[in-house]
């Protein structure tokens, strides 16, 4: 048996995603590529950190990214409450330990600017 190579979240490819989802057609390639990029971006926003801020990228990021793409691909709808709870578990359990809780997110910056009194 060959040793498995850990795939970093920044190295994920369309082929990795399709294998994970067990998709064997090309009909959804553009959609899956879009979802992959969006999931990577979403994770960085959630962490309040860029992947380049890490000396070494944890495997949890790859798992969270694949889980997020699978979630979006399998449901293709606005998240119902049950699905939101499932995602909260994925993100809380896998990513919270790497999150910068002191950073102000881009969303918070926009909200803070909109509430400023001059």
Rosetta blueprint (number, residue, H / E / L):
1 X L
2 X L
3 X L
4 X L
5 X L
6 X L
7 X L
8 X L
9 X H
10 X H
11 X H
12 X L
13 X L
14 X H
15 X H
16 X H
17 X H
18 X H
19 X H
20 X H
21 X H
22 X L
23 X L
24 X L
25 X L
26 X L
27 X L
28 X L
29 X H
30 X H
31 X H
32 X H
33 X H
34 X H
35 X H
36 X H
37 X H
38 X H
39 X H
40 X H
41 X H
42 X H
43 X H
44 X H
45 X H
46 X H
47 X H
48 X L
49 X L
50 X L
51 X H
52 X H
53 X H
54 X L
55 X L
56 X L
57 X L
58 X L
59 X H
60 X H
61 X H
62 X H
63 X H
64 X H
65 X H
66 X H
67 X H
68 X H
69 X H
70 X H
71 X H
72 X H
73 X H
74 X H
75 X H
76 X L
77 X L
78 X L
79 X L
80 X L
81 X H
82 X H
83 X H
84 X H
85 X H
86 X H
87 X H
88 X H
89 X H
90 X H
91 X H
92 X H
93 X H
94 X H
95 X H
96 X H
97 X H
98 X H
99 X L
100 X L
101 X L
102 X L
103 X L
104 X L
105 X L
106 X H
107 X H
108 X H
109 X H
110 X H
111 X H
112 X H
113 X H
114 X H
115 X L
116 X L
117 X L
118 X L
